[in-house]
Amino acid sequence: MDTMQWSHANSVAPLMMPVSEKYKDMGTIIVGKVESGLLKRGDILTLMPNKDTVEVAAVYNEIEEEVAQALCGDNVQ
C-alpha cells in the first residue's frame, strides 16, 4: 500500500460533507468528513436541504489543530 499513488480525482469535484454533529460554541460548529471536493477558510457554502448560505470561519482537523484546507477523506470541524 505504501507504493500506491493517491488519486486527486475527488479534490476537483463539488464539496460534499455530510454533517455528523452540530453544536454552538461562540458560533455554530459542524463536524463531518469531506467526501469530495476541497474545504478551506473563507469559502461561501450552501447547506442543504434548507439552502442556507454560510461562510467557513476556520477549519480544524480531528486533533483540533487549525488547518489551511481539508481534502477528501479528512474529518474536520
N, C-alpha and C positions, 0 to 999 in steps of 0.2 A: 504494500500500500504506500510505502514511502516514495516509490518511484512514479506513482500515478500523478498526472497533471490535473490541476484544479480547473474546472470549467467556469468561465465567466459569463456563460450564456444568460443566466437569470439576473445578472447585475444590470443589464440594459433593459430589462422588462419593467413594466409599471410596478410601483411599490404595492406589495400585498403583505400585510402584517396582521394576522388575527390577534385580537386583544384577549389575553388570558386573565388579566387583573386590572382593576382601576381603583385608585384611591386619591384622596385630596390631602395634600401636604404642601402649603404655600403654592397652590395651583393644582391643576389636575395632572396626575401621573398615571400613565398607562404602561403596562408590561406586556410583552409579546415576543414572538420570534419572527424575524424578517424571512418571509417565504420566497419573495422575489423582489428585485429592484434594489435601490440604494436609499438609505435614510441618513440625512445629515442636518445639522443645526441650521435653522433659518428656512427650512422647507415649508411651503404652504401646502397643506394636505386637506383632503375631503374625507371625513369619516362617514362610512356607510353603515346602516341604511338611511340615516337621518339627513345626510348631505350637509353636516356641519363643517365649516371651514375652520381649521386650526393652524397655528404656527408652531414648529418644533423649537422649543427654547433651548434644549440640551439633549444629548444622547448619552446614556450611561450603559456600560456593559454589565454582565451578571455579577461582577465583583464591585459594582458601584463606583467605577472609575469613569470619568467623563472621557468620551472618545470623539474624534472628529466626524466619523461616519460609521454606519453599520451596513454590512453586506449580507447577502443571502446566507441564512443559516445562523446568524447572530441572535442571541437572546438579549433584549435590550429593555430599558425603561426610560 
